[in-house]
């Protein structure tokens, strides 16, 4: 039996996180599976 790779969905509250760490955060999460959905939410006004 083959091992299935987990698929991850990532939702980030962009009002609460520094844009400087988003890329490294996604890189770290990719170690645990395939990030198939990425969404950032924030007040862009």
Backbone atoms as SQL, in Angstrom:
CREATE TABLE atoms (id INTEGER PRIMARY KEY, chain TEXT, resi INTEGER, resn TEXT, atom TEXT, x REAL, y REAL, z REAL);
INSERT INTO atoms VALUES
  (1, 'A', 1, 'UNK', 'N', 0.847, -1.180, 0.000),
  (2, 'A', 1, 'UNK', 'CA', 0.000, 0.000, 0.000),
  (3, 'A', 1, 'UNK', 'C', 0.890, 1.240, 0.000),
  (4, 'A', 2, 'UNK', 'N', 0.550, 2.205, -0.826),
  (5, 'A', 2, 'UNK', 'CA', 1.337, 3.440, -0.878),
  (6, 'A', 2, 'UNK', 'C', 0.855, 4.429, 0.178),
  (7, 'A', 3, 'UNK', 'N', 1.766, 5.239, 0.637),
  (8, 'A', 3, 'UNK', 'CA', 1.439, 6.261, 1.640),
  (9, 'A', 3, 'UNK', 'C', 0.871, 7.488, 0.936),
  (10, 'A', 4, 'UNK', 'N', -0.267, 7.965, 1.379),
  (11, 'A', 4, 'UNK', 'CA', -0.884, 9.157, 0.804),
  (12, 'A', 4, 'UNK', 'C', -0.264, 10.414, 1.410),
  (13, 'A', 5, 'UNK', 'N', -0.027, 11.401, 0.568),
  (14, 'A', 5, 'UNK', 'CA', 0.490, 12.682, 1.045),
  (15, 'A', 5, 'UNK', 'C', -0.684, 13.549, 1.483),
  (16, 'A', 6, 'UNK', 'N', -0.658, 14.060, 2.704),
  (17, 'A', 6, 'UNK', 'CA', -1.759, 14.910, 3.174),
  (18, 'A', 6, 'UNK', 'C', -1.877, 16.189, 2.344),
  (19, 'A', 7, 'UNK', 'N', -3.111, 16.626, 2.132),
  (20, 'A', 7, 'UNK', 'CA', -3.372, 17.908, 1.479),
  (21, 'A', 7, 'UNK', 'C', -3.796, 18.897, 2.553),
  (22, 'A', 8, 'UNK', 'N', -3.254, 20.108, 2.478),
  (23, 'A', 8, 'UNK', 'CA', -3.520, 21.129, 3.486),
  (24, 'A', 8, 'UNK', 'C', -4.218, 22.327, 2.866),
  (25, 'A', 9, 'UNK', 'N', -5.108, 22.931, 3.624),
  (26, 'A', 9, 'UNK', 'CA', -5.720, 24.203, 3.264),
  (27, 'A', 9, 'UNK', 'C', -5.237, 25.221, 4.291),
  (28, 'A', 10, 'UNK', 'N', -4.769, 26.364, 3.819),
  (29, 'A', 10, 'UNK', 'CA', -4.199, 27.375, 4.710),
  (30, 'A', 10, 'UNK', 'C', -4.987, 28.674, 4.552),
  (31, 'A', 11, 'UNK', 'N', -5.512, 29.160, 5.659),
  (32, 'A', 11, 'UNK', 'CA', -6.208, 30.439, 5.701),
  (33, 'A', 11, 'UNK', 'C', -5.464, 31.331, 6.690),
  (34, 'A', 12, 'UNK', 'N', -5.029, 32.490, 6.231),
  (35, 'A', 12, 'UNK', 'CA', -4.227, 33.386, 7.062),
  (36, 'A', 12, 'UNK', 'C', -4.956, 34.711, 7.244),
  (37, 'A', 13, 'UNK', 'N', -5.076, 35.141, 8.497),
  (38, 'A', 13, 'UNK', 'CA', -5.615, 36.455, 8.796),
  (39, 'A', 13, 'UNK', 'C', -4.478, 37.457, 8.607),
  (40, 'A', 14, 'UNK', 'N', -4.457, 38.121, 7.461),
  (41, 'A', 14, 'UNK', 'CA', -3.348, 39.005, 7.101),
  (42, 'A', 14, 'UNK', 'C', -3.274, 40.246, 7.992),
  (43, 'A', 15, 'UNK', 'N', -4.330, 40.532, 8.731),
  (44, 'A', 15, 'UNK', 'CA', -4.289, 41.654, 9.665),
  (45, 'A', 15, 'UNK', 'C', -3.451, 41.319, 10.897),
  (46, 'A', 16, 'UNK', 'N', -3.215, 40.038, 11.152),
  (47, 'A', 16, 'UNK', 'CA', -2.557, 39.599, 12.387),
  (48, 'A', 16, 'UNK', 'C', -1.166, 39.013, 12.175),
  (49, 'A', 17, 'UNK', 'N', -0.646, 39.009, 10.936),
  (50, 'A', 17, 'UNK', 'CA', 0.647, 38.387, 10.672),
  (51, 'A', 17, 'UNK', 'C', 1.489, 39.321, 9.801),
  (52, 'A', 18, 'UNK', 'N', 2.772, 39.328, 10.036),
  (53, 'A', 18, 'UNK', 'CA', 3.682, 40.151, 9.250),
  (54, 'A', 18, 'UNK', 'C', 3.902, 39.519, 7.873),
  (55, 'A', 19, 'UNK', 'N', 3.853, 40.312, 6.833),
  (56, 'A', 19, 'UNK', 'CA', 4.074, 39.792, 5.483),
  (57, 'A', 19, 'UNK', 'C', 5.490, 39.248, 5.304),
  (58, 'A', 20, 'UNK', 'N', 6.402, 39.635, 6.194),
  (59, 'A', 20, 'UNK', 'CA', 7.784, 39.164, 6.116),
  (60, 'A', 20, 'UNK', 'C', 7.911, 37.663, 6.382),
  (61, 'A', 21, 'UNK', 'N', 6.957, 37.068, 7.086),
  (62, 'A', 21, 'UNK', 'CA', 7.112, 35.659, 7.445),
  (63, 'A', 21, 'UNK', 'C', 6.187, 34.716, 6.676),
  (64, 'A', 22, 'UNK', 'N', 5.343, 35.227, 5.798),
  (65, 'A', 22, 'UNK', 'CA', 4.379, 34.379, 5.098),
  (66, 'A', 22, 'UNK', 'C', 5.089, 33.305, 4.263),
  (67, 'A', 23, 'UNK', 'N', 6.091, 33.675, 3.499),
  (68, 'A', 23, 'UNK', 'CA', 6.787, 32.702, 2.640),
  (69, 'A', 23, 'UNK', 'C', 7.440, 31.594, 3.475),
  (70, 'A', 24, 'UNK', 'N', 8.120, 31.966, 4.553),
  (71, 'A', 24, 'UNK', 'CA', 8.763, 30.949, 5.381),
  (72, 'A', 24, 'UNK', 'C', 7.726, 30.086, 6.099),
  (73, 'A', 25, 'UNK', 'N', 6.593, 30.662, 6.465),
  (74, 'A', 25, 'UNK', 'CA', 5.519, 29.904, 7.088),
  (75, 'A', 25, 'UNK', 'C', 4.975, 28.853, 6.122),
  (76, 'A', 26, 'UNK', 'N', 4.730, 29.235, 4.877),
  (77, 'A', 26, 'UNK', 'CA', 4.234, 28.293, 3.880),
  (78, 'A', 26, 'UNK', 'C', 5.271, 27.215, 3.569),
  (79, 'A', 27, 'UNK', 'N', 6.547, 27.587, 3.531),
  (80, 'A', 27, 'UNK', 'CA', 7.615, 26.601, 3.323),
  (81, 'A', 27, 'UNK', 'C', 7.616, 25.562, 4.440),
  (82, 'A', 28, 'UNK', 'N', 7.472, 26.013, 5.666),
  (83, 'A', 28, 'UNK', 'CA', 7.449, 25.099, 6.808),
  (84, 'A', 28, 'UNK', 'C', 6.234, 24.176, 6.738),
  (85, 'A', 29, 'UNK', 'N', 5.081, 24.716, 6.391),
  (86, 'A', 29, 'UNK', 'CA', 3.871, 23.906, 6.307),
  (87, 'A', 29, 'UNK', 'C', 3.951, 22.885, 5.184),
  (88, 'A', 30, 'UNK', 'N', 4.657, 23.214, 4.098),
  (89, 'A', 30, 'UNK', 'CA', 4.795, 22.302, 2.963),
  (90, 'A', 30, 'UNK', 'C', 5.570, 21.037, 3.351),
  (91, 'A', 31, 'UNK', 'N', 6.295, 21.071, 4.440),
  (92, 'A', 31, 'UNK', 'CA', 7.004, 19.882, 4.921),
  (93, 'A', 31, 'UNK', 'C', 6.031, 18.801, 5.393),
  (94, 'A', 32, 'UNK', 'N', 4.800, 19.183, 5.694),
  (95, 'A', 32, 'UNK', 'CA', 3.820, 18.266, 6.264),
  (96, 'A', 32, 'UNK', 'C', 2.777, 17.792, 5.255),
  (97, 'A', 33, 'UNK', 'N', 2.818, 18.323, 4.041),
  (98, 'A', 33, 'UNK', 'CA', 1.866, 17.905, 3.013),
  (99, 'A', 33, 'UNK', 'C', 1.841, 18.900, 1.867),
  (100, 'A', 34, 'UNK', 'N', 0.929, 18.664, 0.952),
  (101, 'A', 34, 'UNK', 'CA', 0.757, 19.545, -0.205),
  (102, 'A', 34, 'UNK', 'C', -0.235, 20.641, 0.158),
  (103, 'A', 35, 'UNK', 'N', 0.185, 21.889, 0.009),
  (104, 'A', 35, 'UNK', 'CA', -0.715, 23.013, 0.281),
  (105, 'A', 35, 'UNK', 'C', -1.528, 23.238, -0.986),
  (106, 'A', 36, 'UNK', 'N', -2.773, 22.772, -0.975),
  (107, 'A', 36, 'UNK', 'CA', -3.592, 22.829, -2.181),
  (108, 'A', 36, 'UNK', 'C', -4.487, 24.063, -2.231),
  (109, 'A', 37, 'UNK', 'N', -4.724, 24.701, -1.099),
  (110, 'A', 37, 'UNK', 'CA', -5.526, 25.919, -1.041),
  (111, 'A', 37, 'UNK', 'C', -4.797, 26.924, -0.165),
  (112, 'A', 38, 'UNK', 'N', -4.624, 28.148, -0.673),
  (113, 'A', 38, 'UNK', 'CA', -4.003, 29.212, 0.127),
  (114, 'A', 38, 'UNK', 'C', -4.906, 30.437, 0.042),
  (115, 'A', 39, 'UNK', 'N', -5.239, 31.005, 1.166),
  (116, 'A', 39, 'UNK', 'CA', -6.057, 32.217, 1.202),
  (117, 'A', 39, 'UNK', 'C', -5.518, 33.141, 2.270),
  (118, 'A', 40, 'UNK', 'N', -5.413, 34.417, 1.915),
  (119, 'A', 40, 'UNK', 'CA', -5.082, 35.458, 2.889),
  (120, 'A', 40, 'UNK', 'C', -6.250, 36.418, 2.950),
  (121, 'A', 41, 'UNK', 'N', -6.648, 36.741, 4.148),
  (122, 'A', 41, 'UNK', 'CA', -7.746, 37.682, 4.358),
  (123, 'A', 41, 'UNK', 'C', -7.215, 38.874, 5.135),
  (124, 'A', 42, 'UNK', 'N', -7.677, 40.068, 4.728),
  (125, 'A', 42, 'UNK', 'CA', -7.269, 41.256, 5.429),
  (126, 'A', 42, 'UNK', 'C', -8.023, 42.479, 4.934),
  (127, 'A', 43, 'UNK', 'N', -7.830, 43.568, 5.625),
  (128, 'A', 43, 'UNK', 'CA', -8.434, 44.843, 5.242),
  (129, 'A', 43, 'UNK', 'C', -7.441, 45.539, 4.324),
  (130, 'A', 44, 'UNK', 'N', -7.690, 45.497, 3.024),
  (131, 'A', 44, 'UNK', 'CA', -6.754, 46.036, 2.029),
  (132, 'A', 44, 'UNK', 'C', -6.996, 47.517, 1.740),
  (133, 'A', 45, 'UNK', 'N', -7.911, 48.145, 2.473),
  (134, 'A', 45, 'UNK', 'CA', -8.219, 49.563, 2.194),
  (135, 'A', 45, 'UNK', 'C', -7.179, 50.499, 2.771);
